[in-house]
Amino acid sequence: MYNPQLNAQGQLQHLLSIEGLPKRILTDILDTAENFVGVAEREVKKVPLLRGKTVCNIFFENSTRTRTTFEIAAKRLSADVLNLNVSTSSQSKGETILDTVNNLIAMHADMFVVRHQQSGAAHFIAQHVPPHISVINAGDGRHAHPTQGLLDVFTIRKYKPEMHNLRVAIVGDVLHSRVARSEIHALTTLGVPEIRVIAPRTLLPTDVEKLGVQVFHNMEQGLKDVDVVMMLRLQNERMSGALLPSSQEFFQTFGLTPERLALAKPDAIVMHPGPMNRGVEIDSAVADGKQSVILPQVTYGIAVRMAVMAILGGGNAA
Amino acid sequence: MTLPDPEQLLDHLYQQIKPLIQEDTALVGIYTGGVWLMERLLKRLQTELGHDILFGKLDAAMYRDDYAQRGLKTTAHPGYIPFDVNGKHIILIDDIFYTGRTTRAVMNELFDYGRPASVKLATLINRGGAQLPIRPDMVGADLPLQAHQSFDLAMNTLGRLSLSVSESDPSATKPSANSGTDAHV
């Protein structure tokens, strides 16, 4: 099957979604990321791999946090970074996506990091760039956010190396979450045997069981004996219609409190992709508690994004 | 060609390194063979001198000059430098010295940890073929080798070293700037 993410030699050419990537590629990315974790702890927090390359962050949808993590990752690889907030620039003047991209190619950009509110935007750009340019999907609509999925499994592997023995629960707004989809694909590919999703019916996609997960509508049942609790952000800005009575009610039923976390295994870790809505999906006592690995996720996110860029940026010269 | 016993070469290297060891000396092994040798040297030095010696390990995969051609090695190791490099006398340890490109990459990485007082290079074998103004300061032996040949250093489960030479098809070997920069040569 044609996979636009891999080149003829089966190496990673673009990172568009975790779906369709073989285990070998995912493991390579995670192993490579291990080498980048220590870079930030040295006197010089930089390695020269992407020296002389230009990484272009094209954000059709605003996300300061994601853009910042890609920017730091590219800079720690010694790349030059160009940030384009297209939502406030040329698109509002009527320029098409491809015209925007072709202009940047004419400026000799080497790598694009693309965020777009429409699913498939990064695929579309990847199909139209010349072969020496790589595209990284930094979130497209409800479809995928592969580097977030990778950093989540990297964090899990750090704390729970026996992936084939884990029970993982993903809690909250799965319907609007591209992160959840990427996480489920990554966990499945890496051999995690039991993945649960816990959410109200209105916040689950209709075909969610097809992804190979167990569905729960009750926190008390769903959290029982899990090793990892992955909270999702309640995506207020993506909500349309009356999917929820109120955010207070959501917290009453699906918020992660210390009492509910106590149902998981005693050494279970708590994750959240950020930004957190304290008191909506997660209690502050849990977010700041001993089992929380939310800030290490941020740190590892840089290493994982460095790994992806370093793998994409090398080996291209003839 | 009759190959020497690498255990004897290691002993010869040991005799040259021992007088250099002071309180602010650190041994840094270069993956993979150089780390084996560093660990062997470290153990013997600590036993004979009766004190701990600083040590580290580097791979320099992120500093190689063949990244654009070959991409990043997937078998890279994280750098391990658990001491403050500033002001230290560093002895880099590698198994085979060939083009000097690995040494160049390792020195660049080392300097991103701090500014050492001095850096010396000790290798078990210098096979000739340097492409940079870099040479080992201490060697177990000088053993010139043809471009299409390479030394393979191996260590068995008891930690004993063995040495062999492998031949690649000469017609397939391009004497390019990048030949022989892999591990190992």
Interface residues (C-beta under 8 A of the other chain):
Chain A: Q11 D28 D31 T32 E34 N35 V37 G38 V39 R42 E43 V44 K46 V47 P48 L49 A310 I311 G314 G315 N316 A317
Chain B: D59 A61 M62 Y63 Y67 A68 Q69 R70 G71 L72 T74 A76 H77 P78 G79 I81 V85 N108 E109 F111 D112 Y113 G114
